[in-house]
Amino acid sequence: EWRIFIFFRPFSDTVAYQLFTLLHIPLFFIILWRLAFPTLRFEIAVDLFLIVHAGLHYLFRNHPDYEFRGWVSHGIIAAAALMGALHLLLLAT
């Protein structure tokens, strides 16, 4: 995935991969922390992120630098987006 982002291009593939992976740590920490104190706004933001994230993977699937091909990973991303969409529907009812 990191090969798609232009700001990782100055780095070697190994360093870009490590930076991309390390940048997920604060993201996961924030999400886990906020799950302990959820608000409707946060829940909607997470749901929308999951849907947009899957959409971006779909849009970039033919990009020459996109090498994210594993069906398990794609299945997890699709399932998360589906759960986000279902959660949004439940919130709307």
Secondary structure, DSSP 8 states (H G I E B T S, - for coil): -GGG-GGGTTS-HHHHHHHHHHTHHHHHHHHHHHHHS--HHHHHHHHHHHHHHHHHHHHTTT-TT-----HHHHHHHHHHHHHHHHHHHHHH-
